[in-house]
Amino acid sequence: MQPKEVKAQPKEKVETERDMRRAVKMITEVWMKVGIEKLDSHEGVTVKALLDSGMTGLFADRKFVEKHGFKMQKLDRPVNIRNVDSTKNSGGTITHEIEVNIYF
């Protein structure tokens, strides 16, 4: 197989393509509807969840958990949370966990 010949493009076109690439917004977040179901009653709620956030676990807002009546269990030791820039998260430590089924 012979290599294809590459022709140089006019400078104006190259600059236009470069400017176009800069103008395109990169997708930085991926959201998906998922279901969260209580283990005991199988009651559930559908939520919009952030996928691939870079987190090492699954997290839910305490107000959301309380509002929907999920049973919380206190952790033996709180989990400190740091942001991507290594600062402490303004939400504080994680003190409880819930057990749920997640489906999509």
Phi, psi and omega in degrees: 000132181266144178294148179283146178281131179255124180261140177292142179262153177301147183303322182300318181293318179299316179296321179297314179297320179297316178296323180295319179297322179292328184282338181286125180280128179285144176283119182249350180223142176234120180249148182212143175283128177226157177257140176239126187236135176291141182289324185280315186256349183062016172288147182214175179215144177263134182227163173264120185245143175277123180262148176050054180278354183091358179288158179261011179200184178254135184228148177228146178291135183301319180298321178297314181299314180294318181301321184264004172072029175285141180283125179259141175242131181290135176284150176297320178228135177295152180254119177284137181245131176240146177283172182300334179268015177074007175279157177292141180288138183293342179283352179084198183274161174268124185246345184224163175227160173231153175247124182217163167265137177242132179223157178215000000 
